[in-house]
Amino acid sequence: MVDNPERVFPDMRTDGAATAVVDEGGAVAGWTPAAERLTGYSAEEVMGRPAGALLFTAEHLLKALAAQECRTRGGWSGRAALRHRDGHRIDMCLRVSPLSGADGKTSWLVSVSGTPGVPPGAASGLESMLAGAPIGVIVRDLDLRCTWVNDVLEQQDGIPREERLGRRLTESLPGVAEAEAAEGIMWRVLHTGSPVIDFEFWAWLPVDRHRRRAFSVSFFRLEDADGQPLGVCAMWVDVTRRERARERLAILNDAGTRIGTTLDVMRTGQELADLAVPLLADFAAVDLTVSVPLGEEPPVRPGPTGGRVPVVCRAGVASVRPGAPEALWERGAEVFVPPASPFARVLSSGKSRLEPVMDISPGSWLGQDPARAEKIHESGMHSCMYVPIHARGRILGVAVFARTEDPVPFEEDDLLLAEELVNRAALSLDNANRYTRERATAFALQRNLLPQRLAGGTAVDVASHYMPADSRHGAGGDWFDVIPLSGARVALVVGDVVGHGINAAATMGRLRTAVHTLADMDLPPDELLAHLDDLAIRLIGEDVDDNGTATAFLGATCLYVVYDPVTRRCAMARAGHPPPAIIGPHGQVSFADLPAGTPLGLGLVPFEAVELELPEASTLALYTDGLVETRDQDIDTGMHRLGAVLAQPGLPLEDLCSTVVDSLPSPAPYDDVTLLLARTRALSPSQTVSWELPTDPAVVSTARSLTLRQLTQWGLQDLATTTELIVSELVTNAIRHATGPIGLRLIRHQLLTCEVHDTSNSVPRLRHARTTDEDGRGLFLVAQMSHRRGTRYTADGKTVWAEQELTPQPA
């Protein structure tokens, strides 16, 4: 017999609990200090005495000790009335558990599991109620040591009753920070009497250190009839499922804000990987079929065909470890997919695959991929999920999630979360893929619609630069052109269609084609813009949907400039477009004082043209607002910056273009940037000659003679015959159909131009004469012998012209 049970049973802790050991004969074999404090009996007084002597009624206890049922069920618990040394009654709950001693004999551990001071009837009812409660209930004394606990709590946390009775929470869960916090709350509840409801914490329990559990605990103080504290009662609810559901919902909510922030496929893939780590996995990789980053339509089932698996590209990779050492391939690299791997099966089947425990045995697919197997072994990767990325019935790729640091294998719930997460990301990936495809199409369309080569002829030297908007906005509707006109003149055009994408590029192509057609009619700038405005109004009317909203064409601006190298005169008009910059031969910069006009498609006010004379070697700078206007800078500031950069006389045009573009505040503008530079030339007086002729039929032979003499001076005798015929026909038509003097002009530049001017506004019409007609073949012959022909109107009449290609002269 010993006074301390721990000396006989060293694995048993009884500190703080009123506990006794009863041998097979029913005599007290062990007695703790807590039992002495509870009953008033010292160890010397009770050791060896029958245990029944300490009870008011020993019948039930003695029967329980002798019952086989107690042995088979592992113990007994129930109400008992203890006899205090001074004779008063103490109603308590007792717990009896069998013990096996070193000698093989069975003894009994009797511990108090009730709360002293509670009236017997009330205590019995309270125990009955709490024992059957569907939540964990535990009662602690004034020292916060466990005196009673129901079976539910033991089922929740797996801590046996014997390891809890007489102990504080920090002793039952040693080293758990949350237990220390909960114990601090219990001390506060004990001292203040104010209950604490729904205190939540996560803990790794001793019964299963691989899984964290979440608990919600409510504490309230137990008091006697006089309001004096007796202890603290805590009610425990296992809320692990609820908290995990809340975590999953939080992850999905994060997916809505963190995935798909851009329309970039690779960026979206990285966002998916970043979100999954560490919320769902320790390592994540997002592999897309190579068609997706290129903006191409992904295959329906990109599985193995002919033993080969389509190449996939790594779009995202993330890890809890710096540098993602688990990954064999970096972001942007092509990933090898073994045909027998889960990757290939997921790609071909479109169904997710869960591997709670990865198989790296020699007979597995990893056994055939030593590099992967070694990497998995080194990183400690033990559980994996493979989830296909679906969109519109097609497979975009596979997302892989793995655990290395977290020892808990993936479960079905984790797979459901991963699938939901990937499905949300798939929508953003599909949108990004479709945007990439549309953007690539828009860029291709725009590149094909813009001029591939610019030539200013003998009128101007030209250089251009086009920079599309950043990846977010895509290709816009900017265009530029250099169009050769009759009489060695040239037209310079810059326009800007509102919006971005395919619609803007297509509308730009329609307007550019229209400008070419109108330029061939040799219309003045203001008239050309008026016709272009009418076309824009028609386009808007055609593109209006059922709700009255323009779906494609929303407006455009345009600047049209015509320069004549013979007179050095420059005529220009604009439709809501920034004015051109004019750089003098010595570097002085000014912006043309030109009426702004309204954007195309409004039809509000007529356009006005301005004509000015430019010194030779002047430079015209035509541009779109993307060059001078940004989110943080208004157009006036941008134009001032542009003027300062352009003030560099003598700098080659290509270098000047690059300098202007390099001066942009941002290397990725939010709008298209277009710049067209044209440095003027002037034809020398020796390259042009003109005569004024009377309206007399006899003057036709004079015109031929003058033409022949001039061609001889220019060394163009090989063109004499055809030119004499062209001059003869044009002058004859002017004499026959016009009044007033007739002007004849020859211009030698890259072509030979013959112009006949008269005061009539009638349009000469090309006819195909019949064999019986005596006339009507003149313009037809002119068209056959010339490279190009046409008519342009002037303020005092019209000019009919024809151009011939110069025959190369021997050196």
Buried (B, 14 or more C-beta within 10 A) or exposed (E): BBBBBBEBBEEBBBBBBBBBBBBEEBBBBBBBBBBBEBBBBBBEBBBEBBBBEBBEEBEBBBEBBEEEEBBEEEBBBBBBBBBEEEEEEBBBBBBBBBBEBEEEEEBBBBBBBBBBBBEEEEBBEBBEEBBEBEBBBBBBBEEBBBBBBBBBBBEBBEBEBBBBBBBBBBBBBEEBEBBEEBBEBBEBBBEEEEEBEEBEBEBBBBEEEEEBBBBBBBBBBBEEEEEEBBBBBBBBBBBBEEBBEEBBEEBBEEBEEBBBEBBBBBBBBBBBBBBBBBBBBBBBBBBBBBBBBBBBEBBEBBBBEEEEBBBBBBBBBBBBEEEBEBBBBEBEEEBBBBBBBBBBBBBBEBEBBBBBEBEBEEEBBBEBBEEBBEBBEEBEBBBBBBBBBBBEEBBBBBBBBBBBEBEBBBEEEBBEBBBBBBBBBBBBBBBBBBBBBBBBBBBEBBEEBBBEEBEBBBBBBBBBBBBBBEBEBBBBBBBBBBBBBBBBBBBBBBBBBBBBBBBBBBBBBBBBEBBEEBBBEBBBBBBBBBBBBBBBBEBBEEBBEEEEEBEBBBBBBBBBBBBBBBBBBBBBBBBBBBBBBBBBBEEEBEBBEBBBBBBBBBEEEBBBBBBEEBEEBBBBBBBBBBBBBBEEBEBEBBBEBBBEBBBBBEBEBEEBBBEBBEBBEEEEBBBBBBBBBBBBBBBEEEBBBEBEBEBEEEBBEBBBEBBBEBBEEBEBEEBBEBBBBBBBBBBBBBBEEBEBEBBBBBBBBBBBBBBBBBBBEEEBEEEEEEEEEEEEBBBBBBEEBBEBBBBBBEEEBBBBBBBBEBEEEEE
